[in-house]
């Protein structure tokens, strides 16, 4: 468990979403700990290692001393695993890692990359401006710290439309608790103009404003295509950028690429790759037992 000083240290130096304890805890049901600039989470049997050292955000931004940083990761991972001896080890890291005495669950390692938007030097392309203006003609924006019945309804519509696997859907079902109990998460809601009282919520973004230079674009939830207003997602994103600037943030972590469409949307706003993402899952080997 984190002390208050450790929590402050983590939040000030967070640059990927998994560095946010309130975010990761609600989705994993695990407790956070810090070991030598690295964050990890654990329960009785499972350990999740976040192989992105705190304080290294600036190094990834400038691509300086990255190899040196990466050389430190295996030793810290081995030390944590040796201390706790979990049954299962889940890892996200910028490089592939192995775990002594554990076997990988899958033959393939999931790969992606986190992207980032520099809002200090942002120049919005004219085509994106047109979409923002298009959306603003029919929509009005409201910010909230709660998760309303309208937010919940739209989330269920979103999940039904996307037809995610059960494991992915169960992840999304934790969103309401996360938003309600996090001190830094916020909904940016887009309503049909003058229709807020009639539940005409057409989309919303969930963004987390931490204590450091980064904020985190976590979710974009939109409803049925028949009700969709062109420019909704761009208007929501624009309002998020404006609010981030008002709060003194320098960068928005845009999350992972996930799919071609999502990556294309982020790139049209000027997002650039920040750091590689690898996911590995290991189970304790019983070969020599």
C-alpha positions as CSV (number, residue, x, y, z in Angstrom):
1,X,0.0,0.0,0.0
2,X,1.2,3.5,-0.7
3,X,1.9,6.1,1.9
4,X,0.7,9.6,1.3
5,X,4.2,10.8,0.3
6,X,4.5,7.8,-2.1
7,X,1.2,8.6,-3.7
8,X,2.1,12.2,-4.2
9,X,5.4,11.1,-5.7
10,X,3.6,8.7,-8.1
11,X,1.0,11.2,-9.2
12,X,3.5,14.0,-9.9
13,X,5.6,11.7,-12.1
14,X,2.9,9.7,-13.8
15,X,3.0,9.6,-17.6
16,X,1.1,6.5,-18.5
17,X,-2.5,5.6,-17.3
18,X,-1.3,2.6,-15.3
19,X,0.7,5.0,-13.1
20,X,-2.6,6.3,-11.7
21,X,-3.4,4.1,-8.7
22,X,-7.1,5.2,-8.6
23,X,-7.4,4.1,-12.2
24,X,-5.6,0.8,-12.0
25,X,-7.0,-0.3,-8.7
26,X,-10.7,0.0,-9.7
27,X,-10.1,-2.1,-12.8
28,X,-7.7,-4.7,-11.3
29,X,-8.8,-4.8,-7.6
30,X,-5.1,-4.8,-6.6
31,X,-3.1,-2.7,-4.2
32,X,-0.3,-0.4,-5.4
33,X,3.3,-0.4,-4.2
34,X,6.5,1.4,-5.2
35,X,10.0,-0.2,-5.5
36,X,12.9,1.9,-6.7
37,X,11.0,4.2,-9.0
38,X,8.8,1.4,-10.3
39,X,5.1,1.0,-9.5
40,X,3.5,-2.4,-9.1
41,X,0.2,-3.8,-8.0
42,X,-0.6,-7.1,-6.2
43,X,-3.2,-9.2,-4.6
44,X,-2.7,-12.6,-2.9
45,X,-1.7,-14.5,-6.0
46,X,-1.1,-12.0,-8.9
47,X,1.5,-9.3,-9.3
48,X,1.2,-6.7,-12.0
49,X,4.5,-4.9,-12.8
50,X,4.5,-1.5,-14.4
51,X,7.8,-1.5,-16.2
52,X,7.9,2.3,-16.9
53,X,10.1,4.0,-14.3
54,X,8.5,7.0,-12.6
55,X,10.5,10.2,-13.4
56,X,11.3,8.8,-16.9
57,X,8.6,10.7,-18.7
58,X,10.9,13.5,-19.8
59,X,13.5,11.0,-21.0
60,X,10.9,9.4,-23.3
61,X,9.8,12.8,-24.5
62,X,13.3,13.7,-25.6
63,X,14.5,10.1,-26.3
64,X,17.5,10.6,-24.1
65,X,19.2,7.8,-22.1
66,X,16.4,5.4,-22.9
67,X,18.6,2.4,-23.2
68,X,20.1,3.1,-19.8
69,X,16.7,3.3,-18.3
70,X,15.7,0.0,-19.9
71,X,18.7,-1.8,-18.4
72,X,17.5,-1.1,-14.9
73,X,14.1,-2.8,-15.4
74,X,15.0,-6.6,-15.2
75,X,16.8,-6.3,-11.9
76,X,13.9,-4.5,-10.2
77,X,11.4,-6.9,-11.6
78,X,13.4,-9.9,-10.3
79,X,13.7,-8.3,-6.9
80,X,10.0,-7.7,-6.6
81,X,9.1,-11.2,-7.8
82,X,11.6,-12.8,-5.4
83,X,10.1,-10.8,-2.5
84,X,6.4,-11.7,-3.1
85,X,6.6,-15.0,-5.0
86,X,3.3,-14.7,-6.8
87,X,1.6,-17.4,-8.7
88,X,1.1,-15.2,-11.7
89,X,3.1,-12.2,-13.0
90,X,1.6,-9.7,-15.5
91,X,3.9,-7.2,-17.0
92,X,3.6,-4.1,-19.1
93,X,6.9,-2.6,-20.2
94,X,8.7,-0.9,-23.2
95,X,10.8,-4.0,-23.7
96,X,10.3,-7.8,-23.6
97,X,11.0,-9.2,-20.2
98,X,11.4,-12.8,-18.8
99,X,10.8,-13.9,-15.2
100,X,13.0,-16.5,-13.6
101,X,11.1,-19.6,-12.6
102,X,8.0,-18.6,-14.6
103,X,6.7,-19.6,-18.0
104,X,4.9,-17.3,-20.4
105,X,1.2,-18.0,-20.8
106,X,1.1,-17.1,-24.5
107,X,3.6,-17.6,-27.3
108,X,2.9,-14.1,-28.6
109,X,3.5,-10.9,-26.7
110,X,1.0,-8.1,-27.2
111,X,2.6,-5.0,-28.7
112,X,1.4,-1.4,-29.2
113,X,2.6,2.1,-28.3
114,X,1.4,4.9,-26.1
115,X,1.0,8.2,-27.9
116,X,1.1,11.8,-26.6
117,X,-0.2,15.2,-27.6
118,X,2.0,18.3,-26.8
119,X,-0.7,20.8,-26.1
120,X,1.8,23.6,-25.6
121,X,2.7,23.6,-29.3
122,X,-0.6,22.3,-30.7
123,X,-1.8,23.6,-34.0
124,X,-5.2,22.3,-34.9
125,X,-5.5,21.4,-38.6
126,X,-8.2,23.3,-40.6
127,X,-10.2,20.0,-41.3
128,X,-10.3,19.3,-37.6
129,X,-11.4,22.9,-36.9
130,X,-14.3,22.4,-39.4
131,X,-15.4,19.3,-37.5
132,X,-15.3,21.1,-34.2
133,X,-17.4,23.9,-35.6
134,X,-19.8,21.4,-37.1
135,X,-20.3,19.7,-33.7
136,X,-20.6,23.0,-31.8
137,X,-23.7,24.0,-34.0
138,X,-25.7,21.2,-32.5
139,X,-24.0,20.4,-29.2
140,X,-23.3,22.0,-25.9
141,X,-20.6,20.8,-23.4
142,X,-21.0,20.2,-19.7
143,X,-18.3,19.0,-17.2
144,X,-19.1,16.7,-14.3
145,X,-17.4,14.7,-11.6
146,X,-20.2,12.2,-11.2
147,X,-21.5,9.4,-13.4
148,X,-25.1,10.0,-14.2
149,X,-27.8,7.6,-15.3
150,X,-27.4,9.2,-18.8
151,X,-23.6,8.3,-18.7
152,X,-24.5,4.8,-17.6
153,X,-27.2,4.4,-20.4
154,X,-24.8,5.5,-23.1
155,X,-22.1,3.2,-21.8
156,X,-24.4,0.2,-22.1
157,X,-25.4,1.3,-25.6
158,X,-21.7,1.6,-26.5
159,X,-20.9,-1.9,-25.2
160,X,-23.9,-3.4,-27.0
161,X,-22.9,-1.7,-30.3
162,X,-19.2,-2.7,-30.0
163,X,-19.9,-6.3,-29.1
164,X,-16.7,-6.6,-27.0
165,X,-15.6,-10.0,-25.6
166,X,-16.8,-10.7,-22.0
167,X,-13.4,-9.9,-20.6
168,X,-13.4,-6.4,-22.2
169,X,-17.0,-5.7,-21.3
170,X,-16.3,-6.5,-17.6
171,X,-13.4,-3.9,-17.7
172,X,-15.8,-1.2,-18.9
173,X,-18.4,-2.0,-16.2
174,X,-15.9,-0.7,-13.7
175,X,-15.9,2.8,-15.2
176,X,-18.7,4.2,-13.1
177,X,-17.0,3.4,-9.8
178,X,-13.7,4.7,-11.0
179,X,-15.2,8.1,-12.1
180,X,-17.2,8.5,-8.9
181,X,-14.4,7.6,-6.4
182,X,-11.4,9.1,-8.2
183,X,-10.4,12.6,-7.1
184,X,-9.0,13.6,-10.5
185,X,-11.3,11.9,-13.1
186,X,-13.8,14.0,-15.0
187,X,-16.6,13.5,-17.6
188,X,-16.8,15.9,-20.5
189,X,-20.4,15.5,-21.8
190,X,-21.8,16.5,-25.1
191,X,-25.6,17.1,-25.2
192,X,-28.0,18.2,-28.0
193,X,-28.4,22.0,-27.5
194,X,-31.2,22.6,-25.0
195,X,-31.9,18.9,-24.5
196,X,-29.9,18.2,-21.4
197,X,-33.0,17.7,-19.3
198,X,-34.4,15.2,-21.9
199,X,-31.4,12.9,-21.6
200,X,-30.0,13.8,-25.0
201,X,-26.5,12.8,-24.1
202,X,-24.7,11.9,-27.3
203,X,-21.2,11.3,-26.1
204,X,-18.6,11.9,-23.5
205,X,-14.9,11.7,-22.8
206,X,-13.3,10.5,-19.5
207,X,-10.1,12.3,-18.7
208,X,-7.9,12.1,-15.6
209,X,-6.0,15.1,-14.4
210,X,-3.1,14.0,-12.3
211,X,-0.7,16.3,-10.3
212,X,2.1,16.5,-12.8
213,X,2.6,17.7,-16.4
214,X,0.5,15.0,-17.9
215,X,-3.3,14.4,-18.1
216,X,-4.8,11.2,-19.4
217,X,-7.4,10.6,-22.2
218,X,-8.9,7.4,-21.1
219,X,-12.3,6.8,-22.8
220,X,-14.5,8.2,-25.6
221,X,-18.0,6.9,-25.3
222,X,-20.5,7.6,-28.0
223,X,-24.1,6.3,-28.6
224,X,-26.1,4.9,-31.5
225,X,-24.9,5.9,-35.0
226,X,-28.4,7.1,-35.9
227,X,-28.2,9.8,-33.2
228,X,-24.6,10.7,-33.8
229,X,-23.8,14.3,-34.7
230,X,-20.7,14.7,-36.9
231,X,-17.9,16.4,-35.0
232,X,-19.0,15.1,-31.6
233,X,-15.7,13.4,-30.8
234,X,-13.6,16.3,-32.1
235,X,-15.6,18.8,-30.1
236,X,-15.2,16.7,-27.0
237,X,-11.5,16.4,-27.6
238,X,-11.2,20.1,-28.2
239,X,-12.9,20.9,-24.9
240,X,-10.5,18.4,-23.2
241,X,-7.5,20.1,-24.6
242,X,-8.8,23.5,-23.5
243,X,-9.4,22.3,-20.0
244,X,-6.0,20.6,-19.8
245,X,-4.4,23.9,-20.7
246,X,-6.4,25.8,-18.1
247,X,-5.2,23.3,-15.5
248,X,-1.6,23.9,-16.5
249,X,-0.9,20.5,-18.2
250,X,1.7,20.3,-20.9
251,X,0.9,16.9,-22.4
252,X,-2.1,14.5,-22.9
253,X,-1.3,10.8,-22.8
254,X,-3.5,9.5,-25.6
255,X,-3.3,5.9,-24.6
256,X,-2.6,3.0,-26.9
257,X,-3.3,2.7,-30.6
258,X,-5.8,-0.2,-30.1
259,X,-7.1,-0.1,-33.7
260,X,-6.4,1.6,-37.0
261,X,-9.4,3.9,-36.6
262,X,-8.5,5.1,-33.1
263,X,-4.9,5.6,-34.1
264,X,-5.9,7.7,-37.1
265,X,-8.2,9.9,-35.0
266,X,-5.3,10.6,-32.6
267,X,-2.8,11.2,-35.3
268,X,-5.0,13.8,-37.1
269,X,-4.9,15.8,-33.8
270,X,-1.1,15.6,-33.9
271,X,-0.4,12.8,-31.5
272,X,3.1,11.2,-31.6
273,X,4.4,8.0,-30.2
274,X,5.8,8.3,-26.7
275,X,7.0,4.8,-25.8
276,X,6.5,1.2,-26.8
277,X,4.1,-1.1,-25.0
278,X,4.6,-4.8,-24.4
279,X,2.2,-7.0,-22.4
280,X,3.4,-10.3,-21.0
281,X,1.8,-12.8,-18.7
282,X,3.7,-15.4,-16.8
283,X,2.7,-18.3,-14.5
284,X,4.9,-20.0,-12.0
285,X,6.6,-23.0,-13.5
286,X,6.0,-26.4,-11.8
287,X,8.5,-28.2,-14.1
288,X,11.0,-28.8,-11.2
289,X,8.4,-29.3,-8.5
